[in-house]
Amino acid sequence: MFHELNEECGVFGIYGADEKMVVELTHLALYAMQHRGRVGAGMAVTDSETIYSYKDLGLVADVFTQPVLKKIKPGKIAIAHVRNSRKAVVERFAAQPLVMRYMKGSMALANNGALINSYDLRSTLEHDGAMFQTSSDAEIMAYVVARKRVKSGSIEEAVVEAMGDFRGAYSMVLLGRHKLVAARDPRGMRPLSLGRIGDDCWMVASETCVFDGLGAEFVRDVDPGEVIMIDEKGVHSDRTYCDKEKSALCIYEYVYFARPDSVIKGRSVHEVRLEIGKLLSKEHPVEADIVCGVPDSGISAAIGYSLASGIPYGTALIKNKYISQAHLRKDDEKIQELALNCKLNVLEAVIRGKRVILVDDSIIKGMTAKYIISLLRRAGATEVHLRISSPPVFNTCYFGTTINDRGSLITSTMRVEEICEAVGADSLGFVSVDGIHSLSGMEDVGICDACFTGNYPMEIDEREYYSKYDFKFGEQPTT
């Protein structure tokens, strides 16, 4: 899948590296997280006196050109962020990290996730005189932390106190002039890991693949509800909110969001996707000549389907990772279509005359599936059997993904047979909810599958949640 379902962002923080290396390591970390956010990128660095930041819209390579990197002053601590957005038009000022100056000095904050009580928090703050520049949850979180900091003994204490006010999914990193703080919501809905280089350089990241790229050692996951503080004395942990709630990691981290070379809660993302593909083969077998996966997240599941079915796996779809998101978001449908043609192409020699099993991670609106199947048909596929490595999505996600309009979900408005006809497939099969829960070790992880089942890990007040979309700042609120 390449444009219907998106996670909101990725975060990174580093403390203790050689000051000359901090910006370079942070820059590389942004590249390692690019798959989590292609709309904007930013970083904030401190030299213990001043926080320097730069952010803009676009891919990492577009934002952080060599002239820009040369202007960023070196420092000992940095945080970084990549983001996606639910809306086609976004504003530069809403990119992260957000830098705030307040009574106690300065701080920068970046977040991955979404609060479900942001409307209530924002209303309270505005009645007390707060003025907001963006419609981002991250700005609300920064305000709450700043207010707590004025009355607490340290920034980490302020974060712990603020967590009592936050409801929803978040993995945030916060930069003070002398400290790096990271926090994960009590249900652990968004991933966050701790790593290090040597004895003195520590880092946190949304995914472990970031550590691999930087030559760092993965130490452990940040536990749900845990606050990590890193300073000159090392790593400190506050577990006030740990073990207060049942773990509810978003299942789509395994299915789609995370890179296959990442490890989440001790499980290889690639291995999980292989097992899902094998299960999909058992639940929805079909005679065919070749199995292919939609790059990138469908490939591991397609290999698993091939291994279990004995049907050969083949690379049939080639993805161009460098096409600008601006072209994919154009209002002109013809330009969009041409951009999509540049984004994905078919190896006709592999497909022509073949019965194809096409494995993808999900169907949201059905437009992507219809488009890819049409490409395969034009390349000469005689049959196309669509297999989906997640269950049907019936429900809104309130925790930071783009599944935010139940009425637009094709699975909530059509039966399988109707979807099959609508997208042009010869057959269609989804992995079952029971099946995905039965995978070895998956039951022990503690996952959120509310988009499939409607079983949300916390009570949702839809009226309050959707009220935040009434704020008119040129974009819908996102992290």
Buried (B, 14 or more C-beta within 10 A) or exposed (E): BBBBBBBBBBBBBBBBBEBEBBBBBBBBBBBBBBBBBBBBBBBBBBBEEEBBBBBBBBBBEBBBEEEEBEEBEBBBBBBBBBBBBBBEEBBEBBBBBBBBEBEBBBBBBBBBBBBBBBBBBBBBBEEEEBEBEBBBBBBBBBBBBBBBBEEBEBBBBBBBBBBEBBBBBBBBBBBBBBBBBBBBBBBBBBBBBBBBBEEEBBBBBBBBBBBBBBEBEBBEBBBBBBBBBBBEEEBEEBEBBBEEBEBBBBBBBBBBBBBBBBBBBEBBBBBBBBBBBBBBBEBBBBEBBBBBBBBBBBBBBBBBBBBBBEBEBBEBBEBEEEBBBBBBBBEEEEEBEEBBEBBBBBBBEBBEEBBBBBBBBBBBBBBBBBBBBEBBBEBBBBBBBBBBBBBBBBBBBBBBBBBBEBEBBBBBBBEEEEBBEBBBBBBBBBBBBEBBBEBEEBEEBBBBBBBBEEEBBBEBBEEBBEBBEEBEBEBBBBB
